[in-house]
Amino acid sequence: MKSYQPGHPRPQFTRDKDSWKPLDGTWDFAFDDSDEGHNGGWFHSFPAGKKITVPFTYEYPASGIGDQSHHDVVWYQRTVELDKEQGRRILLHFEGSDYHTQVWVNGIFTGEHSGAYARFSLDITEAALQGNNRITVRVEDSFDIAQPRGKQRWKDENFGCWYLQNTGIWKSVWIEQIPKTHITGVKMTPVIEKGALEIEVELSHAGGDLNFEALVSFQGKAVNGVSVPALKKRMALTLDLNSSQLWEWGIRSWSPEKPDLYDIEFRLTKNGAALDRVFSYFGMREIRILGKSVLLNGSPLYQRLILDQGYWKESGITPPGEQALIDDIDKIMAAGYNGVRKHQKTEDERFLYWADVKGLLVWSEMAAAYEFNDAAQKNFTREWLEILRQNYNHPSIITWTPFNESWGVPHIQISGPQQHFTEAIYHLTKAYDPYRPVVCNDGWEHTVSDIVTLHDYEEGGEDFLGRYGDLEGILSNRVSHNKSRFAFAQGYSYRGQPVIISEFGGIAFSNRGEGWGYGNKVKSPEEYIKRFDAITTAIKKLGGVSGFCYTQVSDVQQEINGIMDMDRNFKIAPEILKEINTRKIGVIHS
């Protein structure tokens, strides 16, 4: 897309190439186990010692440190040269820093943020100097399970399906110089039935001498544009995209088979001269529920998803680089999957860009906290709303999943307060985005949910068919589908929603021997293929089930249940997996 710039952390909202500077690379680094940095004025005089490679966290080898022990407080510092232009603001962007981050520029405190997975930006203009500038960052993390932490452990050793933690800066840091009068943000909503794009824009300034413009093109051909007086800082407008001169069906829709995307340029002008220009893109697609089906652009969508933890051997939750994200998407699609359930993390936005471009469906999931109290509710709600805003414009995201397997709401089956909390998050999500399905509580014990999702690691195909032959019994809570777990929490019932088996498989298979998966380990590729075929085919035969999500993309630390190992080598040839995943079969109706 025209907005794409190699390495830019936010490919869907870019300005001219000379407006930004990456700050990834070598920083000074220090542990602060006695928490003396504040009183010691480390933002003025940083202690000599370690170096770290940002954005990799100190726990992993890619950082250059590789210390797996937990440290509550870490500090970073580096110098950056700035050409401070008059009339421009300087923004310091953090794509992800875990957990409570404080920032100083030239010894001046410039802001802070709490959260591990949502990005944030600080205006450092007043603290910045012409020439060299000293940026100092303090990050405090903990094993507090009221923090949304996802799959990061809260003990000194890995356990169950929880892995080595990531502390501090774990996504890109960069600086951007923007005009004083600028476009702050844009929310884009495709409306297929009208052939239109609804736009909500936020501006830094408004006035009768300012105009806001939006110009749409497709593969270099102009489609439509609009220019309106910027009389308010927040405005809403609609762009008609119907163009029979360019194509007979009016608009180009986005789908996995044909992921067509439009370019769009936003301008803020004064007396005809451009003050700010932002480049972006969007996809015209509609996701909605009709009875027991999920519809994409009006047609039933069978989802062949795979669970994607987004962990790498040398860098944890930080991708080794943009190419690693592209490679993962290509390999996932080569194995016959049309989407991912990105599990317990908010991935690098460049992953979402390439999912948009390549046509990979994405379920976007919130990282879980692991207790239910006032602090956990506050932390969760604030960060989830930030994530909704930052990822709303990506057409690849087709489902929001705020809760998983009752994590953070452990007594939801009978607890009124915990049930109310999930309902509140569901309705907050639908208020901000009424167009995408929302799944509350993925796996079991649903309260309000647009899709009923079930987790089942049964290893026998015939056993799968036998159990889900009584799908009505499972959906009515007469029958448990997963040991003692039921589809709905007490007081809630099935309302005719689509059903998806959103976790299954997890076959343990590895040449290195150690590690675990679900069910008995298999000893050979032939045994793996036999079980994979049996359980995948069984799910595809189930009438009333409109998709599945296989566990998982790759091995992760103690888990050996990926279709690839930790080095991203396929255990089974992807064409074999693809044939099984995409094979047409007859459906058995219960």
Secondary structure in CASP SS format (residue, H / E / C, confidence):
PFRMAT SS
TARGET T0000
AUTHOR 0000-0000-0000
METHOD secondary structure of the structure
MODEL  1
M C 1.00
K C 1.00
S C 1.00
Y C 1.00
Q C 1.00
P C 1.00
G C 1.00
H C 1.00
P C 1.00
R C 1.00
P C 1.00
Q C 1.00
F C 1.00
T E 1.00
R C 1.00
D C 1.00
K H 1.00
D H 1.00
S H 1.00
W E 1.00
K E 1.00
P E 1.00
L C 1.00
D C 1.00
G E 1.00
T E 1.00
W E 1.00
D E 1.00
F E 1.00
A E 1.00
F E 1.00
D C 1.00
D C 1.00
S C 1.00
D C 1.00
E C 1.00
G H 1.00
H H 1.00
N H 1.00
G H 1.00
G C 1.00
W C 1.00
F C 1.00
H C 1.00
S C 1.00
F C 1.00
P C 1.00
A C 1.00
G C 1.00
K E 1.00
K E 1.00
I E 1.00
T E 1.00
V E 1.00
P C 1.00
F C 1.00
T C 1.00
Y C 1.00
E C 1.00
Y C 1.00
P H 1.00
A H 1.00
S H 1.00
G C 1.00
I C 1.00
G C 1.00
D C 1.00
Q C 1.00
S C 1.00
H C 1.00
H C 1.00
D C 1.00
V E 1.00
V E 1.00
W E 1.00
Y E 1.00
Q E 1.00
R E 1.00
T E 1.00
V E 1.00
E E 1.00
L E 1.00
D C 1.00
K C 1.00
E C 1.00
Q C 1.00
G C 1.00
R E 1.00
R E 1.00
I E 1.00
L E 1.00
L E 1.00
H E 1.00
F E 1.00
E C 1.00
G C 1.00
S E 1.00
D E 1.00
Y C 1.00
H E 1.00
T E 1.00
Q E 1.00
V E 1.00
W E 1.00
V E 1.00
N C 1.00
G C 1.00
I E 1.00
F E 1.00
T E 1.00
G E 1.00
E E 1.00
H E 1.00
S E 1.00
G C 1.00
A C 1.00
Y C 1.00
A C 1.00
R C 1.00
F E 1.00
S E 1.00
L E 1.00
D E 1.00
I C 1.00
T C 1.00
E C 1.00
A C 1.00
A C 1.00
L C 1.00
Q C 1.00
G E 1.00
N E 1.00
N E 1.00
R E 1.00
I E 1.00
T E 1.00
V E 1.00
R E 1.00
V E 1.00
E E 1.00
D C 1.00
S C 1.00
F C 1.00
D C 1.00
I C 1.00
A C 1.00
Q C 1.00
P C 1.00
R C 1.00
G C 1.00
K C 1.00
Q E 1.00
R C 1.00
W C 1.00
K C 1.00
D C 1.00
E C 1.00
N C 1.00
F E 1.00
G C 1.00
C C 1.00
W E 1.00
Y E 1.00
L C 1.00
Q C 1.00
N C 1.00
T C 1.00
G E 1.00
I E 1.00
W C 1.00
K C 1.00
S C 1.00
V E 1.00
W E 1.00
I E 1.00
E E 1.00
Q E 1.00
I E 1.00
P E 1.00
K C 1.00
T C 1.00
H C 1.00
I E 1.00
T E 1.00
G E 1.00
V E 1.00
K E 1.00
M E 1.00
T E 1.00
P E 1.00
V E 1.00
I H 1.00
E H 1.00
K H 1.00
G C 1.00
A E 1.00
L E 1.00
E E 1.00
I E 1.00
E E 1.00
V E 1.00
E E 1.00
L E 1.00
S C 1.00
H C 1.00
A C 1.00
G C 1.00
G C 1.00
D C 1.00
L E 1.00
N E 1.00
F E 1.00
E E 1.00
A E 1.00
L E 1.00
V E 1.00
S E 1.00
F E 1.00
Q C 1.00
G C 1.00
K E 1.00
A E 1.00
V E 1.00
N E 1.00
G E 1.00
V E 1.00
S E 1.00
V E 1.00
P E 1.00
A C 1.00
L C 1.00
K C 1.00
K C 1.00
R E 1.00
M E 1.00
A E 1.00
L E 1.00
T E 1.00
L E 1.00
D E 1.00
L C 1.00
N C 1.00
S C 1.00
S C 1.00
Q C 1.00
L C 1.00
W C 1.00
E C 1.00
W C 1.00
G C 1.00
I C 1.00
R C 1.00
S E 1.00
W E 1.00
S C 1.00
P C 1.00
E C 1.00
K C 1.00
P E 1.00
D C 1.00
L C 1.00
Y E 1.00
D E 1.00
I E 1.00
E E 1.00
F E 1.00
R E 1.00
L E 1.00
T E 1.00
K E 1.00
N C 1.00
G C 1.00
A E 1.00
A E 1.00
L E 1.00
D E 1.00
R E 1.00
V E 1.00
F E 1.00
S E 1.00
Y E 1.00
F E 1.00
G C 1.00
M E 1.00
R C 1.00
E C 1.00
I E 1.00
R E 1.00
I E 1.00
L E 1.00
G C 1.00
K C 1.00
S E 1.00
V E 1.00
L E 1.00
L E 1.00
N C 1.00
G C 1.00
S E 1.00
P E 1.00
L C 1.00
Y C 1.00
Q E 1.00
R E 1.00
L E 1.00
I E 1.00
L E 1.00
D E 1.00
Q C 1.00
G C 1.00
Y C 1.00
W E 1.00
K C 1.00
E C 1.00
S C 1.00
G E 1.00
I C 1.00
T C 1.00
P C 1.00
P C 1.00
G C 1.00
E H 1.00
Q H 1.00
A H 1.00
L H 1.00
I H 1.00
D H 1.00
D H 1.00
I H 1.00
D H 1.00
K H 1.00
I H 1.00
M H 1.00
A H 1.00
A C 1.00
G C 1.00
Y C 1.00
N C 1.00
G E 1.00
V E 1.00
R E 1.00
K E 1.00
H C 1.00
Q C 1.00
K C 1.00
T C 1.00
E C 1.00
D C 1.00
E H 1.00
R H 1.00
F H 1.00
L H 1.00
Y H 1.00
W H 1.00
A H 1.00
D H 1.00
V H 1.00
K H 1.00
G C 1.00
L C 1.00
L E 1.00
V E 1.00
W E 1.00
S E 1.00
E E 1.00
M C 1.00
A C 1.00
A C 1.00
A C 1.00
Y C 1.00
E C 1.00
F C 1.00
N C 1.00
D H 1.00
A H 1.00
A H 1.00
Q H 1.00
K H 1.00
N H 1.00
F H 1.00
T H 1.00
R H 1.00
E H 1.00
W H 1.00
L H 1.00
E H 1.00
I H 1.00
L H 1.00
R H 1.00
Q H 1.00
N H 1.00
Y C 1.00
N C 1.00
H C 1.00
P C 1.00
S C 1.00
I E 1.00
I E 1.00
T E 1.00
W E 1.00
T E 1.00
P C 1.00
F C 1.00
N E 1.00
E C 1.00
S C 1.00
W C 1.00
G C 1.00
V C 1.00
P C 1.00
H C 1.00
I C 1.00
Q C 1.00
I C 1.00
S C 1.00
G H 1.00
P H 1.00
Q H 1.00
Q H 1.00
H H 1.00
F H 1.00
T H 1.00
E H 1.00
A H 1.00
I H 1.00
Y H 1.00
H H 1.00
L H 1.00
T H 1.00
K H 1.00
A H 1.00
Y H 1.00
D C 1.00
P C 1.00
Y C 1.00
R C 1.00
P C 1.00
V E 1.00
V C 1.00
C C 1.00
N C 1.00
D E 1.00
G E 1.00
W C 1.00
E C 1.00
H E 1.00
T C 1.00
V C 1.00
S C 1.00
D C 1.00
I C 1.00
V E 1.00
T E 1.00
L E 1.00
H E 1.00
D C 1.00
Y C 1.00
E C 1.00
E C 1.00
G C 1.00
G H 1.00
E H 1.00
D H 1.00
F H 1.00
L H 1.00
G H 1.00
R H 1.00
Y H 1.00
G C 1.00
D C 1.00
L H 1.00
E H 1.00
G H 1.00
I H 1.00
L H 1.00
S C 1.00
N C 1.00
R C 1.00
V C 1.00
S C 1.00
H C 1.00
N E 1.00
K C 1.00
S C 1.00
R E 1.00
F C 1.00
A C 1.00
F E 1.00
A C 1.00
Q C 1.00
G C 1.00
Y C 1.00
S C 1.00
Y C 1.00
R C 1.00
G C 1.00
Q C 1.00
P C 1.00
V E 1.00
I E 1.00
I E 1.00
S E 1.00
E E 1.00
F E 1.00
G E 1.00
G C 1.00
I E 1.00
A C 1.00
F C 1.00
S C 1.00
N C 1.00
R C 1.00
G C 1.00
E C 1.00
G C 1.00
W E 1.00
G C 1.00
Y E 1.00
G C 1.00
N C 1.00
K C 1.00
V C 1.00
K C 1.00
S C 1.00
P H 1.00
E H 1.00
E H 1.00
Y H 1.00
I H 1.00
K H 1.00
R H 1.00
F H 1.00
D H 1.00
A H 1.00
I H 1.00
T H 1.00
T H 1.00
A H 1.00
I H 1.00
K H 1.00
K H 1.00
L E 1.00
G C 1.00
G C 1.00
V C 1.00
S C 1.00
G E 1.00
F E 1.00
C E 1.00
Y E 1.00
T E 1.00
Q C 1.00
V C 1.00
S E 1.00
D C 1.00
V E 1.00
Q C 1.00
Q C 1.00
E E 1.00
I C 1.00
N C 1.00
G C 1.00
I C 1.00
M E 1.00
D C 1.00
M C 1.00
D C 1.00
R C 1.00
N C 1.00
F E 1.00
K C 1.00
I C 1.00
A C 1.00
P H 1.00
E H 1.00
I H 1.00
L H 1.00
K H 1.00
E H 1.00
I H 1.00
N H 1.00
T H 1.00
R C 1.00
K C 1.00
I C 1.00
G C 1.00
V C 1.00
I E 1.00
H C 1.00
S C 1.00
END
